[in-house]
């Protein structure tokens, strides 16, 4: 009886520890304890995954274990937190990461390849079943023993449960590359010591290890080095993929992570040719193949990105220095490879998007539209659906990225972005008419098929120098009284906010009731003052950072709306949502 009671007491002790550990992990990630418990013990992590096969760039197939959106969201938050903790540890201890170029800030395959440029010998080594080598116990043990983390046994168990699938790191989860990289750092130091003994440069990108030297004698020492390298890997629980081990000489084409490195960095002509052929097939038939299997737009974008990253790498410094004055220059003066990428991006986001594309004038407009749609999701099944506790938008709210700014002139805000999109549809202002190019390419006459609309959303301000006024004047179009949407050309539409209560102009915040607009947050009230909105501190959205003692700006207001949408009156948003819904339905 005493033994039974002791076991029960031990059980309660363990459960209590795990309860505290769950609380600690939920706080670490920044999610509700209830959600963490649901993922771990109610639905269980293994039920969140789906499996599919994708073709490898160089032939063969790769099995991907992809978490669904719910678990993926948690894993992304966890990955960001782990990266931040580890980066802070390196900074505090004055440690520099010089080996790994994968999943590291400001490092990529270009920085990885650059180290090995113009070398006599290049040795490329691949690790067999890289992610499979990181089993549950290994991941858990790392979180316990690594000095940057020092998590408890219970916390480490929970973290390993969140990131492992079938007892190992799954290739496809956002946490897997980071954790694999961190664990392999232990082996990196041993390999670096070996490389230095042979006077070799050493870098690693995920499971690709690269060595290079100009020392003539390495040719005869190669076999011995490979034996010692294999021994180090085996001791650390890894194995060389002998089929992918290759020694390259300066007299032949040398590659590191797919980039030619003989005299200058470049991409193989075959890869460029194949990618262009895939894109051409896509434009003609709305589909393409990679190694005999139907490819996705994301895969093709990845190939174009790989091709263009060298041009981007060389030009981005100038571009970032003078972004506003440079955007027009770049979209008019792209080289041949960049123009191919430009056409593809227009196809993906505007010509034939997989979802309705909505381009907003202001950054916070997206938050307000999403909140209103969540409130009225039952009314607009063409725009949003609810799955369990989560919402799935059938709209792609276009995000401003450096890539879209560089290739399509889609800058941070204002009318210039809208004008550039219009120009690519019409060829106006000496722009390349990509819309006509794609329509002429199509063998399926896609312009008559179900192309989803692209919608430009403006503040309803037909006042001189305002974006809507500027755009209408630029395009020689007009909005009639009480008209809030018009078809511009092809699948491109213009949409504005409705004018409420005899207003002469309206921004999206004007659609809220006086009660909502007068909401006090930490003793402050909302004000649409540009000075307030421009003075937010960067990357500190969780705090009231507006430079006013009395007022907060658009950003904080939008966050309030996002968090409290269920209790907010969105009645004045209905004409806007109805109009967008009508565009979508009529465009079918």
GIVEN-V753002 format. One record per pair of residues at least 6 apart in sequence whose ideal C-beta (glycine too) atoms are under 8 Angstrom apart, sorted by the first residue. I is the first residue (numbers start at 1). J is the second residue. Records with the same first field share a line. If there is no record, write none. Layout:
I: J + J
//
This chain:
17: 152 + 154
18: 154 + 157 + 158
20: 154
21: 152 + 154 + 155 + 157 + 158
22: 33 + 36 + 37 + 40 + 158
23: 33
24: 152 + 155
25: 36 + 155 + 158 + 159 + 162
26: 32 + 33 + 35 + 36
28: 78 + 81
29: 36 + 74 + 77 + 78 + 81
30: 77 + 81
31: 74 + 77
35: 74
36: 74 + 158
39: 45 + 48 + 70 + 71 + 74 + 162
40: 158 + 161 + 162
45: 71 + 161 + 162 + 164 + 165
46: 165 + 166
48: 67 + 68 + 70 + 71
49: 65 + 66 + 67 + 68 + 71 + 165 + 170 + 172
50: 65 + 66 + 68
51: 63 + 64 + 65 + 66
52: 63 + 64 + 66
53: 61 + 62 + 63 + 64 + 293
54: 61 + 62 + 64 + 293 + 299
55: 61 + 62 + 290 + 291 + 292 + 293 + 295
56: 62 + 291
57: 258 + 271 + 303
59: 291
60: 291
61: 291 + 293
62: 171
63: 171
64: 171 + 172
65: 165 + 166 + 170 + 171 + 172 + 173
66: 72 + 172 + 173
67: 75 + 165 + 170 + 172 + 173 + 174
69: 390 + 392
70: 390
71: 162
72: 173 + 174
74: 162
75: 162 + 163 + 173 + 174 + 175
76: 174 + 175
78: 159 + 162 + 163 + 175
79: 174 + 175 + 178
82: 149 + 175 + 178 + 179 + 182
83: 178
85: 148 + 149
86: 148 + 149 + 182
87: 105
89: 95 + 147 + 148
90: 96 + 97 + 148
97: 104 + 185
99: 185 + 188 + 191 + 192 + 202 + 203 + 204
100: 107 + 181 + 184 + 185 + 188 + 203 + 204 + 205
101: 107 + 108 + 109 + 111 + 112 + 203 + 204 + 205
102: 109 + 112 + 177 + 181 + 204 + 205 + 206
103: 177 + 178 + 181 + 206
104: 181
108: 309
109: 205 + 257 + 258 + 259 + 306 + 309
110: 259 + 265 + 309 + 310 + 313
112: 203 + 204 + 205 + 210 + 256 + 257
113: 210 + 256 + 257 + 259 + 261 + 265
114: 261 + 265
115: 201 + 203 + 210 + 212
116: 122 + 201 + 203 + 210 + 212 + 254 + 256 + 261
117: 261 + 262 + 263 + 264 + 265
118: 250 + 261 + 262 + 263
119: 201 + 212 + 213 + 214 + 250 + 254 + 261
120: 213 + 214 + 215 + 216 + 218 + 249 + 250
121: 212 + 213 + 214 + 215 + 218 + 219 + 222 + 247 + 248 + 249 + 250
122: 210 + 211 + 212 + 247 + 248 + 254 + 255 + 256 + 261
123: 200 + 210 + 211 + 212 + 222 + 225 + 226 + 245 + 246 + 247 + 248
124: 208 + 209 + 210 + 211 + 244 + 245 + 246 + 248 + 255 + 256
125: 208 + 209 + 210 + 211 + 226 + 229 + 240 + 241 + 244 + 245
126: 207 + 208 + 209 + 240 + 241 + 244 + 245
127: 133 + 207 + 209 + 233 + 238 + 239 + 240 + 241
128: 238 + 239 + 240 + 241
129: 239
130: 180 + 206 + 207 + 238
131: 168 + 169 + 170 + 171 + 176 + 180
132: 168 + 169
133: 168 + 237 + 238 + 239
134: 168 + 169 + 176 + 179 + 180 + 183
135: 164 + 167 + 168
136: 160 + 164 + 167 + 168
138: 183 + 237
139: 159 + 160 + 163 + 164 + 169 + 179 + 183
140: 156 + 157 + 159 + 160
141: 156
142: 149 + 179 + 182 + 183
143: 149 + 151 + 155 + 156 + 159 + 160
144: 150 + 151 + 152 + 153 + 156
146: 182
151: 159
162: 175
163: 169 + 173 + 175 + 176 + 179
164: 170
165: 173
169: 175 + 176 + 179 + 180
170: 176
177: 206
180: 206
181: 206
184: 204 + 236 + 238
186: 236
187: 232 + 233 + 236 + 238
188: 204
190: 232 + 236
191: 202 + 204 + 209 + 229 + 232 + 233
192: 202
194: 225 + 228 + 229 + 232
195: 201 + 202 + 211
198: 213 + 215 + 218 + 221 + 225
199: 213 + 215 + 218
200: 211 + 212 + 213 + 218 + 225
201: 211 + 212 + 213
202: 209 + 210 + 211
203: 209 + 210
204: 210
205: 257
208: 257
209: 229
210: 256 + 257
211: 225
212: 256
218: 225
222: 247
226: 240 + 245
229: 240
230: 239 + 240
233: 239 + 240
248: 254 + 255
250: 262
253: 260 + 262 + 268
254: 260 + 261 + 262
255: 261 + 268
258: 267 + 268 + 271 + 306
259: 265 + 266 + 267 + 310
260: 266 + 267 + 268
265: 310
266: 310
267: 306 + 307 + 310
271: 303 + 306 + 307
272: 307 + 337
275: 300 + 303 + 304 + 307 + 340
276: 340
278: 288 + 289 + 290 + 295 + 300 + 303
279: 288 + 300 + 304 + 340 + 343 + 344
280: 441
281: 287 + 288 + 289
282: 288 + 300 + 347
283: 343 + 347 + 438 + 441 + 442
284: 441 + 442 + 443 + 444
285: 443 + 444
286: 352 + 442 + 444 + 446
287: 294 + 295
288: 294 + 295 + 300
289: 295
290: 299
297: 348 + 354
300: 344
301: 344 + 345 + 348
304: 340 + 341 + 344
305: 341 + 403
307: 337 + 341
308: 337 + 338 + 341
311: 335 + 337 + 338
312: 406
315: 330 + 406
316: 402 + 406
318: 326
319: 326 + 330 + 402 + 406
320: 402
323: 405 + 411
324: 411
327: 405 + 406 + 409 + 411 + 416
328: 409
330: 406 + 407 + 409
331: 342 + 406 + 407 + 408 + 409 + 420 + 431
332: 430 + 431
334: 342 + 407
338: 407
339: 432
341: 407
342: 407 + 408 + 432 + 434
343: 434 + 437 + 438
345: 403 + 404 + 407 + 408
346: 408 + 424 + 434 + 435 + 438
347: 434 + 438
349: 357 + 396 + 398 + 404 + 408 + 454
350: 357 + 421 + 424 + 425 + 435 + 454 + 491 + 492
351: 434 + 435 + 438 + 451 + 491
352: 438 + 446 + 451 + 452
353: 396 + 452 + 454
354: 396 + 452
355: 393 + 394 + 395 + 396 + 452
356: 383 + 394 + 395 + 396 + 452 + 453 + 454 + 455 + 580 + 584
357: 395 + 396 + 398 + 452 + 453 + 454 + 455
358: 366 + 369 + 395 + 396 + 397 + 398 + 455 + 457 + 580
359: 398 + 410 + 417 + 418 + 421 + 454 + 455 + 456 + 457
360: 366 + 369 + 397 + 398 + 457
361: 413 + 414 + 415 + 418 + 457 + 458 + 459 + 467
362: 413 + 459 + 507 + 508 + 554
363: 400 + 412 + 413
364: 508 + 554 + 555 + 557 + 558
365: 457 + 508
366: 397
367: 558 + 559 + 561 + 562
368: 508 + 509 + 511 + 558 + 561 + 573
369: 397 + 457 + 508 + 573 + 576
370: 393 + 397 + 562
371: 561 + 562 + 565 + 568 + 570
372: 565 + 570 + 573 + 576 + 577
373: 380 + 383 + 384 + 391 + 393 + 395 + 577
374: 384 + 391 + 565 + 566
375: 565 + 566 + 568 + 570
376: 570 + 573 + 574 + 577
377: 384 + 385 + 386 + 391
379: 577
380: 577 + 581
382: 394 + 581 + 584 + 585
383: 393 + 394 + 395 + 577 + 580 + 581 + 584
384: 391 + 392 + 393 + 394 + 395
385: 391 + 392 + 394
386: 392
398: 404 + 410
400: 410 + 411 + 412 + 413 + 417
401: 410
404: 410
405: 411 + 412
408: 420 + 421 + 424
409: 416 + 417 + 420
410: 417 + 420 + 421
411: 417
414: 467
415: 467 + 468 + 470 + 471 + 474
418: 456 + 458 + 467 + 471
419: 429 + 470 + 471 + 474
420: 431
421: 454 + 456 + 492
422: 428 + 456 + 471 + 474 + 475 + 488 + 489 + 492
423: 429 + 431
424: 431 + 432 + 433 + 434 + 435
425: 433 + 434 + 435 + 488 + 489 + 490 + 492
426: 433 + 435 + 489
427: 433 + 436
428: 475
435: 489 + 490
438: 446
439: 446 + 447 + 490
447: 490
450: 587 + 588
451: 490 + 491 + 587
452: 491 + 584 + 587
453: 491 + 492 + 493 + 583 + 584 + 587
454: 491 + 492 + 493
455: 492 + 493 + 494 + 495 + 580 + 583
456: 471 + 488 + 492 + 493 + 494 + 495
457: 495 + 496 + 497
458: 467 + 468 + 471 + 494 + 495 + 496 + 497
459: 466 + 467 + 468 + 496 + 497 + 505 + 506 + 507 + 508
460: 468 + 484 + 496 + 497 + 498 + 499 + 505 + 506 + 507
461: 467 + 468 + 469 + 505 + 506 + 507
462: 468 + 469 + 472 + 479 + 505
463: 469 + 505
466: 505
468: 496
471: 494
472: 478 + 479
475: 488
477: 486 + 488 + 494
479: 486 + 494 + 496
482: 499
484: 495 + 496 + 497 + 498 + 575 + 576 + 579
485: 493 + 494 + 495 + 496 + 579 + 580 + 582 + 583
486: 493 + 494
487: 493
488: 494
491: 587
493: 583
495: 576 + 579 + 580 + 583
496: 506
497: 506 + 507 + 508 + 510 + 511 + 576
498: 506 + 511 + 572 + 575 + 576 + 579
499: 505 + 506
500: 506 + 510 + 511 + 572
503: 510
507: 528
509: 517 + 526 + 528 + 554 + 557
511: 570 + 572 + 573 + 576
512: 561 + 568 + 569 + 572
513: 569 + 571 + 572
515: 569
516: 561 + 568 + 569
517: 526
518: 525 + 526
519: 525 + 526 + 557 + 560
521: 544 + 552 + 556 + 560
522: 544 + 552
524: 544 + 546 + 548 + 549 + 550 + 551 + 552
525: 550 + 551 + 552
526: 551 + 552 + 553 + 556 + 557
527: 548 + 550 + 551 + 552 + 553
528: 553 + 554
529: 548 + 551 + 553
531: 547
532: 546 + 547 + 548 + 551 + 552 + 553
533: 546 + 553 + 554 + 555
535: 545 + 546 + 547 + 553
536: 545 + 546 + 553 + 555
537: 543 + 545
541: 555 + 559
544: 552 + 556
546: 552 + 553 + 555 + 556
561: 568
//
